[in-house]
């Protein structure tokens, strides 16, 4: 498999349950030391492939409890998938249900009768909205949500059946359609604008004046500060770019990774890996069986850590530590030591 093909894009990732849930882990800014800052779906494929299959059968949303170093249910009331933490850490959102007779999935796809639920970080109910499951993104100010609308044909979200991009005001419930284009979606923290695309072009919606313009970008998977972006087209290999110049810098990444894997993971090849943004300008990538994962620092053009298992999320503990799943256990990996705490 070519790099990036396992991590499908927003329009197509709702076709395949394991792919969708393998990226449903997010992190909020620091709050109290015991607050549930890392949220993950119980279906996450990394749980299944790292010895935690019992938990992975669950339809609930989980959080990482720092005191017990374990995963605990975020809510007993709701079952759900596609969970996200709002950028400032105030809310947890997901597509789900509170009805025992409603299935989360039908024929391998998310049930289109699910609602978008928003809970406070405490687990208290906040709002729910009648939005059919598809890709969605929080605004940096966490007052709005951008989302794509799935088609009406009964198929779940393949282009061009995803037909439009919308904005939802979570306080008023007002919905605003901003474009009839809708394939991928990203609400950028670095400039506050919404980027959306069709399979060949990326557009920018200016949040200040509501104007839409065509961009020169190949894709819209930006790093947090917007300095870089990655292209993850299903039909082509992974690519890495400098956003300001649109210069491709994939070769530096590719050569470093290939050399490292030849020494440390000789039984795996570069073409059997997938990739996503992790912390700042760092990429995490892993082999198809999720037996080994690596962190690549783009600024330094170097691999700075690797582990048996899966890197899950950065910990906002001020020490740059990370959460990993290794051999059926959730562990904290101490930054710079190559050891688990």
C-alpha positions in Angstrom: 0.0 0.0 0.0 1.3 3.5 -0.9 1.9 5.8 2.0 -1.2 7.7 3.0 -3.7 5.4 1.4 -4.8 3.9 4.7 -5.5 7.4 6.0 -8.3 8.2 3.7 -9.7 11.7 3.3 -12.7 13.2 4.9 -15.1 12.3 2.2 -14.1 8.7 1.9 -13.1 7.9 5.4 -16.8 7.3 6.4 -16.9 4.3 4.0 -14.6 2.1 6.2 -15.1 1.8 9.9 -11.6 0.8 10.9 -10.0 3.7 9.0 -12.5 6.2 10.4 -11.9 5.2 13.9 -8.2 4.9 13.7 -8.0 8.7 13.6 -10.8 9.6 16.0 -8.3 10.5 18.8 -7.9 14.2 19.7 -6.5 16.2 22.5 -7.7 19.4 24.3 -5.6 22.1 25.9 -4.6 21.7 29.5 -7.3 21.9 32.1 -7.3 20.2 35.5 -4.7 17.5 36.0 -7.5 14.9 36.2 -9.6 16.2 33.4 -10.3 13.9 30.4 -8.1 15.5 27.8 -7.7 12.6 25.4 -10.9 11.2 23.9 -11.1 8.1 21.8 -13.7 5.9 20.2 -14.0 2.4 21.6 -13.9 1.0 18.1 -10.4 2.4 17.4 -8.5 -0.2 15.3 -5.3 0.5 17.1 -6.9 -0.9 20.2 -7.8 -4.1 18.4 -4.4 -4.5 16.8 -2.5 -3.9 20.0 -4.2 -6.5 22.3 -7.2 -4.5 23.5 -9.8 -6.1 21.4 -12.3 -6.4 24.2 -12.5 -2.7 24.7 -12.5 -2.1 21.0 -15.8 -3.9 20.7 -17.5 -1.2 22.7 -19.6 1.5 21.1 -18.8 4.1 23.8 -16.5 7.1 23.9 -13.5 6.8 26.2 -11.0 9.1 27.9 -7.6 8.5 29.3 -7.6 8.8 33.1 -4.1 10.0 34.2 -4.5 8.7 37.8 -5.2 5.1 36.9 -3.4 5.2 33.6 -6.4 3.5 31.9 -9.3 4.2 29.6 -12.7 5.0 31.1 -16.1 5.7 29.6 -16.7 9.4 29.0 -20.5 8.9 29.2 -22.7 5.9 30.1 -25.7 7.6 28.5 -24.5 7.8 24.9 -22.9 5.5 22.4 -21.0 7.2 19.6 -18.3 7.5 17.0 -16.2 10.3 15.3 -15.4 11.9 18.6 -13.6 15.3 18.8 -12.5 17.7 21.6 -13.2 21.3 20.8 -10.0 23.4 20.4 -10.1 25.1 23.8 -11.1 21.9 25.6 -14.6 22.9 26.6 -16.6 20.3 24.8 -16.6 16.8 23.4 -18.6 16.1 20.2 -19.6 12.9 18.5 -22.2 11.3 16.2 -24.2 9.0 18.4 -27.4 8.0 20.1 -29.0 7.6 23.6 -31.4 4.9 22.3 -30.6 1.3 22.9 -32.5 0.2 19.7 -30.4 2.5 17.4 -27.4 1.0 15.7 -24.3 3.1 15.1 -23.5 1.3 11.9 -25.6 -0.2 9.1 -24.0 -2.3 6.4 -20.6 -1.1 7.4 -21.5 2.6 7.3 -22.5 5.1 10.0 -26.2 5.1 10.6 -27.6 8.3 9.0 -30.1 8.7 11.8 -27.4 9.5 14.4 -27.3 13.0 15.9 -24.4 15.3 16.5 -24.1 15.5 20.3 -22.0 18.1 22.1 -21.2 17.5 25.8 -19.3 19.6 28.2 -15.9 18.3 29.3 -17.5 17.3 32.6 -19.8 14.9 30.7 -22.9 17.2 31.2 -25.3 17.5 28.2 -25.0 20.7 26.2 -26.6 20.5 22.7 -27.6 18.0 20.1 -28.3 18.7 16.4 -30.0 16.9 13.5 -27.0 16.6 11.2 -26.4 13.5 9.1 -23.0 11.9 9.8 -20.2 13.2 7.7 -16.9 15.0 8.2 -17.0 18.0 10.6 -14.5 20.5 12.2 -14.6 22.8 15.2 -13.8 26.5 14.7 -10.7 27.7 16.6 -13.0 29.7 18.9 -15.2 26.6 19.4 -18.4 28.6 18.8 -19.2 27.0 15.4 -18.8 23.8 13.5 -18.1 23.4 9.8 -19.6 20.2 8.3 -20.2 18.4 5.0 -23.5 17.1 4.0 -23.8 13.5 2.8 -25.7 12.7 -0.4 -29.3 11.5 -0.5 -28.7 8.4 -2.6 -28.3 6.0 0.4 -24.6 5.8 -0.1 -22.5 7.2 2.7 -20.4 10.0 1.6 -18.4 9.4 -1.6 -17.7 12.3 -4.0 -19.8 13.8 -5.5 -22.5 12.6 -3.2 -21.1 14.9 -0.5 -22.5 18.0 -2.0 -22.0 21.0 0.2 -20.1 22.7 3.0 -22.0 24.3 5.9 -21.4 26.2 9.2 -23.4 25.5 12.3 -23.6 28.1 15.2 -23.7 25.8 18.2 -25.4 28.5 20.4 -28.3 29.4 18.1 -28.4 26.2 16.0 -28.4 28.3 12.8 -27.0 26.6 9.8 -25.3 28.5 6.9 -24.5 26.9 3.6 -21.2 28.4 2.3 -20.6 26.3 -0.8 -21.9 23.5 -3.0 -18.4 22.1 -3.0 -17.7 19.5 -0.3 -15.2 16.7 -0.3 -12.6 17.5 2.3 -12.7 20.0 5.2 -10.3 21.8 7.5 -10.9 24.8 9.8 -7.4 26.1 10.2 -6.2 27.4 13.6 -3.3 29.3 12.0 -5.5 31.8 10.1 -9.1 31.1 11.3 -10.3 30.3 7.8 -12.1 27.2 6.4 -10.5 25.2 3.7 -12.6 22.8 1.7 -12.0 21.0 -1.6 -13.2 18.9 -4.5 -10.9 16.1 -5.6 -8.6 18.4 -7.6 -8.9 21.9 -6.0 -8.7 23.5 -2.6 -10.8 26.6 -1.7 -10.5 29.0 1.2 -13.5 30.5 2.9 -12.5 33.8 4.6 -14.2 33.7 8.0 -14.0 37.5 8.3 -15.7 38.6 5.1 -17.4 35.4 3.8 -15.5 35.5 0.5 -14.3 32.3 -1.2 -11.2 32.0 -3.2 -9.2 29.3 -5.0 -5.9 28.3 -3.4 -2.7 26.8 -5.0 -2.6 24.0 -2.5 -2.6 20.3 -3.5 -4.5 19.3 -0.3 -5.6 20.8 3.0 -4.0 18.7 5.8 -2.1 21.5 7.4 0.3 21.5 10.4 -1.0 23.4 13.4 1.0 26.5 12.6 0.3 26.3 8.9 3.9 26.1 7.9 3.5 22.7 6.2 0.8 20.6 4.7 0.6 17.0 3.6 -1.3 15.5 0.6 -3.1 12.2 1.3 -4.9 11.6 -1.9 -6.2 8.0 -2.0 -5.0 7.5 -5.6 -1.5 8.8 -5.1 1.4 8.5 -2.6 1.9 10.8 0.4 3.4 14.2 -0.3 4.8 16.9 2.0 4.8 20.6 1.2 5.9 24.0 2.5 2.6 26.0 2.5 4.0 29.5 1.8 5.8 28.5 -1.3 4.0 25.3 -2.2 7.4 23.6 -2.5 7.4 19.8 -2.2 9.9 18.5 0.4 8.8 14.8 0.3 12.2 13.5 -0.7 13.9 14.5 2.6 11.1 12.7 4.6 11.2 9.7 2.4 14.9 9.1 2.4 15.2 9.5 6.1 12.3 7.1 6.8 13.6 4.5 4.4 17.0 4.5 5.9 15.6 4.3 9.5 13.2 1.5 8.6 15.9 -0.5 6.9 17.8 -0.6 10.2 15.1 -0.8 12.8 12.1 -2.4 10.9 13.7 -4.5 8.1 10.5 -6.7 7.9 8.5 -3.6 6.9 8.7 -1.3 3.9 8.1 2.4 3.4 5.1 1.7 1.2 3.3 -0.2 4.0 3.1 2.9 6.2 0.4 5.6 6.9 0.9 9.1 8.3 -0.8 12.0 10.1 0.1 15.2 11.9 0.9 14.6 15.6 2.3 17.5 17.6 3.3 20.8 16.1 5.4 20.1 13.0 5.8 16.5 13.8 4.3 13.6 11.8 3.5 10.2 13.2 3.6 7.3 10.9 3.0 3.6 11.4 3.1 0.2 9.6 0.0 -1.4 8.3 -0.1 -3.9 11.2 0.5 -1.1 13.7 3.3 -3.1 15.3 5.7 -0.2 15.0 5.2 3.6 14.9 7.6 6.6 14.5 7.6 10.3 15.0 9.3 12.5 12.3 10.2 16.1 13.1 9.7 18.0 9.8 11.8 21.0 10.9 14.7 18.8 11.8 14.1 16.3 9.0 14.8 13.5 11.5 13.0 10.7 13.3 12.9 11.6 17.0 11.2 8.6 18.4 9.9 5.1 17.6 7.9 2.5 19.6 6.5 -0.9 19.4 2.8 -0.3 19.1 1.0 3.0 18.3 1.6 6.6 19.3 -1.9 7.8 20.2 -1.7 11.5 21.3 0.6 14.1 22.7 0.2 14.7 26.4 -0.2 18.3 27.4 1.9 17.8 30.6 4.6 20.4 29.8 7.2 17.7 29.2 6.3 16.6 25.6 5.4 13.1 26.7 3.1 11.0 24.6 0.4 8.3 25.1 1.0 5.0 23.4 -0.7 1.6 23.2 1.8 -1.2 23.4 1.2 -4.9 23.9 -2.3 -4.5 25.2 -1.5 -1.6 27.6 -1.9 2.1 27.6 1.4 3.7 28.5 3.0 7.1 28.8 6.2 7.5 26.8 8.8 9.8 28.4 10.1 12.3 25.9 13.7 12.0 24.9 14.3 8.7 26.7 12.8 6.1 24.5 11.2 4.6 27.6 7.7 4.1 28.9 6.7 5.6 32.2 
